[in-house]
Amino acid sequence: MTSHGASDHCGAAQWGLHGDITLHGQALIQGLDLPLCRGWTCLLGRSGCGKSTILRLMAGLPVAAQWHGTRRAPDRIGWMAQSDLLQPRLDLLGNVTLAERLAGRMIARDQALGALQQVGLGALASRRPDALSGGQRQRVALARALIANAPLVLLDEPFSALDPVSRSQMQELAYRQLAGRHVVLVTHDPVEALRLGAQVWLIEEHRLIAQPALAQSQEKDLRDPSDPQLTQAAAALLHRLRSAGAPHPAPTPYHKGCDTCG
Amino acid sequence: MRLILACIVLIGVWHAVAASQMLPAFVLPGPPAVVQVLARDHQLLATHAMTTAQEVIAGLALGLGFGAATALAMMLCAPLRWLVQPILTVSQAVPVFVLAPVLTIWFGYGPAPKIAMVVLLVFFPVASGLYDGLRATPQPVLDLARIAKASSWRELWLLRLPHALPYLGASLRVSVTYAPMGAVIGEWVGASKGLGYLMLLANARMKTDLMFAALVVIVAMTLTLVTVTDRLLRRVQM
């Protein structure tokens, strides 16, 4: 398997990230060649393997690592982080429009309300985030990412802190709402990667390795999380992750709020 | 509630010491004597209290305005940050009260040097507190601004400032406890009005009971200011 495996599926990809990433003088990712196709691209790997670094580079965000290469990205990017980044002083409507207001774009109230309705929270528009559950909060974060109509949406483990039921529901919601866009999802959950990914990349020994994705049983709907084919493939991936050994020569100490380390 | 209880205990101790006749009444008048003066001279006390209160309010408003503007400007302008940051750090070690005589020389005997004193007392905690708060906004939150390619002004207004408000609140709570003291010290140095002036006047004429009455008014003013500020800040979640 070579790192070029997945690019065959979508030909000349419009966007992508190429190059080498080093951290503290040591290779983090060598020969990175990540073309982004329409639909979901999942990056799977253990903590510290550099998957979040790839995502942050793709987003144009600062990282602790050095990177030499090329980045092709659209002007507008949607972003969902591990934490929902909801602002406690703003109501849900204010939170949904925050990214757009930061960009200096005016947003109609109806449009913001529509985005909240799309994630099923239209009735709570004037609530504050502290009145919501973790799953609801991530739905607001999804609405905030949806509203910019960005062609590329980057997700940094946004579902990892949710309970299993909320997580699977959130995956389905995000899959429906982000249909037709380019989506990159960083995750350490093989089930999640296989369930959502049209392209699945494993980060192993400082390289990106294409994995066979599961064909979706239906175009619109995701497989059930307990689907035997899914669980079997996920188990095989998990086994592979486990046997790969330490992901990083000098593991970066992880601390909360440090997205560059994941 | 606990504040009221603490005041009652304090007054009780004061009364006990004064009633024991260990000290002559012109050195330590008891609470009844002071209450008598408060009732008799309430008009005099109110006039001077009004002067001091005006100085305090004006100083607080100006100090808050200048302090907040400085912190915001420091965030937007790197050279200013480079210049002002060490001053803010050092200012915390300088006892601003020692400047009172200098301020009187510069600004005369009117309300200006007292207001300036309060401004200095408020400015430094507000500027450094708000600046620290603006800097302390979590990186993942600031990522939102970078993704949106937000201008530094928008990042400041929409993300950093809301995160810094509790820091500003903490600075204000500290500032208002010092503000009346600042005005009174300014009045000690040279004034013709105000509670500080009244205290010096009473002191010179050995009217200790009037001095204590002025003291009571200053304490009441400070406690009121602290309580009102706290209520207002709580209401806006600061």
Interface residues (C-beta under 8 A of the other chain):
Chain A: A59 G60 L61 P62 I77 W79 A81 Q82 S83 L85 Q87 R89 L90 L98 A99 E100 R101 L102 A103 G104 A148 G257 C258 D259
Chain B: P138 Q139 P140 V141 D143 L144 A145 R146 I147 A148 K149 A150 S151 R154 E155 L158 L159 P162 L165 Q237
